[in-house]
Amino acid sequence: MSQATTKQLIKPLEAGIRGVYIPPGDKSISHRAVMIASLAKGISRIENFLPAEDCIHTIEAMQALGVSIRTGKTEVEVRGVGLNGLKPPKKEIDCGNSGTTLRLLAGILAGQPFETTLTGDASLTRRPMKRVVDPLTEMGATISGAEHGNFAPLTIQGGNLRGIYFNNKLSSAQVKSALMFAGLYAEGETVIHEPVLSRDHTERLFELFKADFEKDGNNVIVRPSKKLAGLDFRIPSDPSSAAFFIVAAIHSEDSFLTVKDVCLNPTRTGFLEVLKRMGAKIEVKVGESDYEPTGDIKCFTGFLRGTAISGKMIPRLIDELPILMVASAMASGDTVISGAKELRVKETDRIHAMCANLKALGVGVTEREDGCVIHGKAFIRGGTVPSFGDHRTAMSMAIAGLLSQEGVEIEDVDCVSTSYPGFFEDLTAFSS
């Protein structure tokens, strides 16, 4: 992630947000698509890939492991080497700012008969890794890193894995996905149980590529696969990217926005349900489903009221919580967010970052250990705030700027390129 301190001033909207918006390709699926295509035998052509820094780090990681990958603007051609075709890298693999790259790749490398070191930028090396290191170690991998493997750089010596039963108490899609990839190489069955279902993009791609696995209620069962075959497919647009523009439209006068071709996976649409509960005028039309359900979202100007966000809903909107906090600041009454402690170990401590920034913009906020209370009052004053080096914090503050009375200047916006390189261009197109 860039360490530059580029600033961006976002002025208040002068008119409503109207028109058709097509978000970029889904970030979570882009990571996983390149990984599983690399493990398949033969050519896979992927359309609508997200060319963000995080996803490019995944491409570079697989290239370092001997996979030939050609990239276009949003097209990727992967010449998969098969499950047993990866090669030892010539040096440590830099995952940049991408926790998805590092954690999922750790699962793949746990099954390889060679040693690899995974590292990343200053932010990534501060994020907890024992959540994947411990179960992968139980499966038979040897993994070392700072504080008993809790922090990268991680050195992984893989091979000779055995299946385990793992209770994914965090309901982390990254942990589940890492173990699913490792399970492709493990003797016997690898069973991952989740008390609350996390996003299931890895399961859907496993099914698309015909991996040997099944779902049984809240359990995912993976068995060693003999062969995966390359294929062609398209990545749907990212609902997390769409969330920023949806919130802007809802809180802007005389707005009517249609979001096209967006992923409507039920594990990703929790933010839409919360906005509807708050009173938002949103219409969802599901189109033809391939391996992921997709469709269109229409949203209109509305007036929101506060709500409670907690429990089983949290895993379904963990990435959208920062922009939902902005939506809550513009609502009437209190919004209480709880059970979201996982936000404290993202690219930054997002609970603290968002609470501090909203306070700086004149919003009443009470920070709590596992969330916060936002005292909505239907306006945001404005001011200057840091991004804390976090892309979702920066983009949420940009939407706060559109909805503010005085505008918002955001410090260090280069981090946005990790997930949405064209964000500010798209924002300008709808707000100018």
C-alpha positions in Angstrom: 0.0 0.0 0.0 1.3 3.4 -0.9 2.7 5.6 1.9 1.9 8.8 0.1 -0.2 11.5 1.8 -2.3 12.6 -1.1 -5.3 14.6 0.1 -8.8 14.7 -1.5 -11.4 17.4 -0.9 -15.0 16.2 -1.3 -17.5 19.1 -1.6 -21.1 18.8 -0.7 -23.5 17.6 -3.4 -25.3 20.4 -5.3 -27.9 18.0 -6.9 -29.1 14.4 -6.5 -27.4 11.3 -7.7 -29.1 9.9 -10.7 -28.4 7.4 -13.4 -26.9 3.9 -13.9 -23.9 2.7 -12.0 -21.9 -0.5 -12.7 -19.5 -1.2 -9.9 -16.1 -2.9 -10.6 -15.7 -6.6 -10.2 -16.1 -8.2 -6.8 -12.9 -8.1 -4.8 -13.4 -11.2 -2.7 -14.3 -13.3 -5.8 -11.4 -11.9 -7.8 -8.9 -13.2 -5.2 -10.4 -16.6 -5.1 -10.9 -16.9 -8.8 -7.2 -16.5 -9.6 -6.2 -18.9 -6.8 -8.5 -21.8 -7.8 -7.8 -21.2 -11.5 -4.1 -21.5 -10.8 -4.7 -24.9 -9.2 -6.8 -26.1 -12.1 -5.2 -27.8 -15.1 -5.5 -25.8 -18.3 -6.6 -22.4 -19.2 -9.2 -20.3 -17.4 -10.4 -17.0 -18.7 -11.8 -14.6 -16.1 -13.9 -11.6 -17.1 -14.6 -8.5 -15.0 -11.6 -9.1 -12.7 -10.9 -6.2 -10.2 -7.5 -4.7 -11.1 -7.0 -3.3 -7.6 -3.7 -3.5 -5.7 -4.8 -6.2 -3.4 -6.0 -8.5 -6.2 -2.9 -7.8 -8.2 -0.8 -9.0 -5.3 -2.7 -12.3 -5.5 -1.8 -12.5 -9.3 1.8 -11.8 -8.5 1.9 -14.4 -5.7 0.6 -17.1 -8.0 3.1 -16.0 -10.7 5.9 -16.3 -8.1 4.7 -19.9 -7.6 5.1 -20.8 -11.3 1.7 -20.0 -12.8 1.6 -18.1 -16.1 -1.0 -15.3 -15.9 -1.8 -12.8 -18.6 -3.8 -9.6 -17.7 -5.8 -7.1 -19.7 -7.8 -4.2 -18.4 -10.3 -6.4 -16.5 -9.6 -9.7 -18.2 -7.3 -12.4 -16.8 -6.0 -15.5 -18.5 -4.7 -18.1 -16.1 -2.7 -21.1 -17.3 -3.3 -23.4 -14.4 -0.6 -25.8 -13.4 -2.8 -28.3 -11.5 -3.0 -29.1 -7.8 0.5 -30.4 -7.7 2.2 -28.1 -10.2 3.2 -25.2 -8.1 6.9 -24.4 -7.8 9.0 -23.0 -4.9 9.3 -19.2 -5.2 12.7 -17.7 -5.6 12.2 -15.3 -2.8 9.6 -14.4 -0.2 6.1 -13.5 -1.5 5.0 -9.9 -0.8 1.2 -9.8 -0.2 1.2 -6.0 0.2 -1.8 -4.9 2.2 -4.0 -7.9 1.3 -5.0 -10.1 4.3 -7.1 -12.2 1.9 -4.0 -13.0 -0.2 -1.9 -14.0 2.8 -4.4 -16.0 4.7 -5.9 -17.9 1.7 -2.4 -18.5 0.2 -1.3 -19.9 3.5 -3.9 -22.6 3.1 -2.6 -23.5 -0.4 1.0 -23.5 0.7 0.3 -25.7 3.6 -0.3 -28.5 1.1 2.9 -27.9 -0.9 6.1 -30.0 -0.4 8.3 -26.9 -0.1 9.0 -23.9 2.1 7.6 -20.4 1.4 7.7 -17.1 3.3 4.8 -14.7 3.1 5.1 -11.1 4.1 3.4 -7.8 3.5 3.4 -4.1 4.3 3.4 -2.5 7.8 -0.4 -2.8 8.2 -0.5 -6.4 7.1 2.3 -7.5 9.5 0.3 -6.1 12.4 -2.9 -8.2 11.7 -3.5 -11.5 13.6 -2.6 -14.7 11.7 -3.0 -17.4 14.4 -6.6 -17.8 13.3 -5.3 -19.6 10.2 -1.9 -20.7 11.6 -3.3 -22.8 14.4 -5.7 -25.0 12.4 -3.2 -25.3 9.5 -0.6 -26.4 12.0 -3.0 -29.0 13.4 -3.4 -30.3 9.9 0.3 -30.9 9.7 1.9 -27.8 8.3 5.0 -26.2 10.0 4.5 -22.5 10.3 6.7 -19.9 12.0 6.3 -16.2 12.6 6.5 -13.5 15.2 4.7 -14.2 18.5 4.3 -17.9 17.8 3.1 -17.4 14.3 0.6 -14.6 15.0 2.2 -12.1 12.7 3.8 -12.1 9.3 6.3 -12.7 7.9 5.1 -16.3 8.0 7.4 -19.2 6.9 5.4 -22.2 5.8 6.7 -25.7 5.3 3.8 -27.7 3.9 3.0 -31.2 2.8 1.6 -34.4 4.5 -1.6 -32.8 5.7 -4.4 -34.6 7.4 -8.1 -33.5 7.6 -9.4 -32.1 10.8 -12.7 -30.8 12.3 -12.5 -27.1 12.9 -15.1 -24.9 14.6 -14.7 -21.5 12.9 -16.0 -19.5 15.9 -15.1 -16.2 14.3 -17.2 -17.1 11.3 -14.3 -15.8 9.2 -14.6 -16.5 5.5 -10.8 -16.1 5.2 -10.2 -18.8 7.8 -12.7 -21.1 6.2 -11.3 -20.5 2.7 -7.7 -21.2 3.8 -8.8 -24.5 5.4 -10.8 -25.4 2.3 -7.8 -24.9 0.1 -5.6 -26.9 2.5 -8.3 -29.6 2.5 -7.7 -30.2 -1.2 -4.3 -31.7 -0.2 -5.2 -33.4 3.1 -5.7 -37.0 3.8 -9.3 -37.7 4.7 -12.0 -35.1 5.3 -11.6 -31.5 6.4 -14.7 -30.3 8.1 -15.3 -26.6 8.9 -18.2 -25.7 11.1 -19.5 -22.2 11.4 -22.0 -21.0 14.1 -22.9 -18.2 11.8 -22.5 -18.6 8.0 -19.8 -16.4 6.5 -19.6 -15.4 2.8 -19.5 -18.5 0.7 -17.7 -17.4 -2.5 -15.0 -20.1 -2.1 -17.7 -22.8 -1.8 -19.4 -21.6 -5.0 -16.0 -21.5 -6.9 -15.2 -25.0 -5.6 -18.6 -26.2 -7.0 -17.9 -24.4 -10.3 -14.5 -26.1 -10.6 -16.0 -29.5 -9.5 -13.8 -29.9 -6.4 -14.6 -32.8 -4.1 -16.6 -31.0 -1.3 -20.1 -30.7 0.0 -22.1 -28.5 2.3 -24.1 -30.0 5.2 -26.0 -27.3 7.1 -23.4 -25.2 8.8 -20.6 -27.6 7.9 -18.3 -27.5 4.8 -16.7 -30.9 4.1 -13.6 -31.0 1.8 -11.9 -34.1 0.5 -8.7 -34.3 -1.6 -9.4 -33.6 -5.2 -7.6 -35.5 -8.0 -8.0 -32.8 -10.7 -9.6 -29.4 -11.3 -10.1 -28.3 -14.9 -9.7 -24.8 -16.2 -12.9 -22.9 -17.5 -14.2 -19.5 -18.5 -16.4 -17.4 -16.2 -17.3 -13.8 -15.3 -17.0 -12.1 -11.9 -20.1 -10.1 -10.9 -19.8 -6.5 -9.7 -18.9 -5.8 -6.1 -21.8 -5.0 -3.7 -19.4 -3.5 -1.1 -18.3 -1.0 -3.7 -22.0 -0.3 -4.6 -22.8 0.4 -0.9 -21.0 3.7 -1.0 -23.0 5.0 -3.9 -26.3 3.6 -2.6 -25.9 5.4 0.8 -25.0 8.7 -1.1 -28.1 8.4 -3.2 -30.5 7.6 -0.3 -29.3 10.6 1.6 -29.3 13.0 -1.4 -32.3 15.1 -2.5 -34.1 14.0 -5.7 -31.9 10.9 -6.3 -32.6 7.8 -8.3 -29.8 5.3 -8.8 -29.8 2.0 -10.6 -26.9 -0.4 -9.8 -26.4 -3.0 -12.5 -25.0 -6.5 -12.6 -24.1 -6.6 -8.9 -23.5 -9.8 -6.8 -26.6 -10.5 -4.7 -25.1 -13.4 -2.8 -27.2 -13.7 0.4 -24.0 -13.6 2.5 -23.2 -10.2 1.1 -26.6 -8.4 1.1 -27.0 -7.8 4.8 -26.4 -4.0 4.4 -29.4 -3.8 2.0 -31.6 -5.4 4.6 -30.4 -3.0 7.3 -30.9 0.0 5.1 -34.4 -1.2 4.3 -35.1 -1.7 8.0 -34.0 1.9 8.6 -36.5 3.1 6.0 -34.6 3.2 2.8 -36.4 3.0 -0.5 -34.6 0.1 -2.2 -35.8 -2.3 -4.9 -33.8 -5.5 -5.7 -34.3 -7.5 -8.9 -32.5 -10.8 -9.1 -31.5 -11.8 -12.6 -30.1 -15.0 -14.0 -27.8 -16.8 -11.6 -24.7 -18.6 -12.7 -22.4 -19.7 -9.8 -23.3 -16.4 -8.0 -26.7 -14.7 -8.0 -26.6 -11.3 -9.7 -29.1 -8.6 -10.4 -29.9 -4.9 -10.2 -30.5 -2.6 -7.2 -32.7 0.5 -7.5 -32.5 3.1 -4.7 -34.3 6.4 -4.1 -34.0 9.4 -1.8 -35.3 8.5 1.6 -35.3 9.5 5.3 -33.7 6.9 7.6 -34.2 6.2 11.3 -31.7 4.6 13.6 -31.6 0.8 14.2 -29.6 -2.0 16.0 -27.0 -4.0 14.0 -25.7 -7.1 15.8 -25.6 -10.8 16.0 -25.8 -13.0 12.9 -26.1 -9.9 10.7 -22.5 -8.8 11.4 -20.7 -11.4 9.2 -23.1 -10.5 6.3 -22.1 -6.8 6.3 -18.7 -6.6 8.0 -17.1 -4.7 5.1 -20.1 -2.3 4.8 -20.2 -1.3 8.5 -18.0 1.8 7.9 -20.4 3.2 5.3 -23.4 2.1 7.3 -22.0 4.3 10.1 -22.1 7.3 7.8 -25.7 6.4 6.9 -26.5 6.2 10.6 -25.0 9.6 11.2 -27.6 11.0 8.8 -30.5 9.1 10.3 -32.8 10.2 13.0 -32.2 8.6 16.4 -29.6 6.3 17.7 -28.0 3.4 15.8 -26.3 0.7 18.0 -23.7 -1.5 16.5 -22.5 -4.4 18.6 -20.7 -7.7 18.2 -18.4 -6.2 15.6 -15.0 -6.5 17.4 -13.6 -8.0 14.2 -13.5 -4.4 12.8 -10.6 -3.7 15.2 -8.3 -6.0 13.3 -8.9 -4.9 9.7 -6.5 -2.7 7.7 -6.8 -0.4 10.7 -9.0 -0.4 13.9 -12.1 0.6 11.9 -14.2 1.1 15.0 -11.8 3.7 16.4 -11.1 5.2 12.9 -14.7 5.7 12.0 -15.7 7.0 15.5 -12.9 9.4 15.7 -13.6 10.8 12.2 -17.3 11.1 12.7 -16.7 13.0 15.9 -14.4 15.3 14.0 -17.1 16.0 11.5 -19.6 17.0 14.3 -21.4 13.7 14.7 -22.3 12.4 18.2 -20.6 9.0 18.7 -20.0 6.7 21.7 -17.3 4.2 21.0 -17.6 0.7 22.6 -15.3 -2.3 22.6 -17.3 -4.2 20.1 -19.0 -1.4 18.2 -20.5 2.0 18.9 -23.6 4.1 19.3 -24.1 6.7 16.6 -26.4 9.6 17.7 -27.9 10.5 14.3 -29.0 14.0 13.7 -29.5 14.2 9.9 -26.5 16.3 9.1 -22.7 16.2 9.0 -20.8 19.4 9.5 -17.5 18.7 7.7 -13.8 19.2 8.3 -10.5 17.4 7.7 -10.0 13.7 8.7 -7.3 11.0 8.1 -7.9 7.8 6.3 -5.8 5.9 8.8 -4.4 4.2 5.8 -7.6 2.2 5.3 -9.5 2.2 2.0 -13.0 1.7 3.4 -12.5 4.4 6.0 -11.3 6.8 3.2 -14.3 6.0 0.9 -16.8 6.3 3.7 -15.4 9.7 4.5 -15.7 10.7 0.9 -19.5 9.9 1.0 -19.6 11.9 4.3 -18.1 14.8 2.3 -20.9 14.6 -0.3 -23.5 14.7 2.4 -21.8 17.3 4.6 -22.6 21.0 5.0 -19.0 22.2 4.5 -17.2 19.4 2.7 -14.6 16.9 3.9 -10.9 16.8 3.2 -9.4 13.3 3.5 -5.7 12.8 4.2 -3.8 9.9 2.6 -6.4 8.6 0.0 -3.8 6.5 -1.9 -5.0 3.6 0.1 -8.2 3.5 -1.9 -6.3 1.9 -4.8 -6.1 -1.3 -2.8 -9.7 -2.1 -3.5 -11.2 0.5 -5.9 -8.7 2.4 -8.1 -11.4 4.3 -10.0 -13.4 5.3 -7.0 -12.9 9.1 -7.0 -13.4 9.2 -10.8 -16.7 7.4 -10.5 -17.7 9.6 -7.5 -17.0 12.7 -9.6 -19.1 11.4 -12.5 -22.1 11.1 -10.2 -21.6 14.2 -8.1 -20.6 16.9 -10.5 
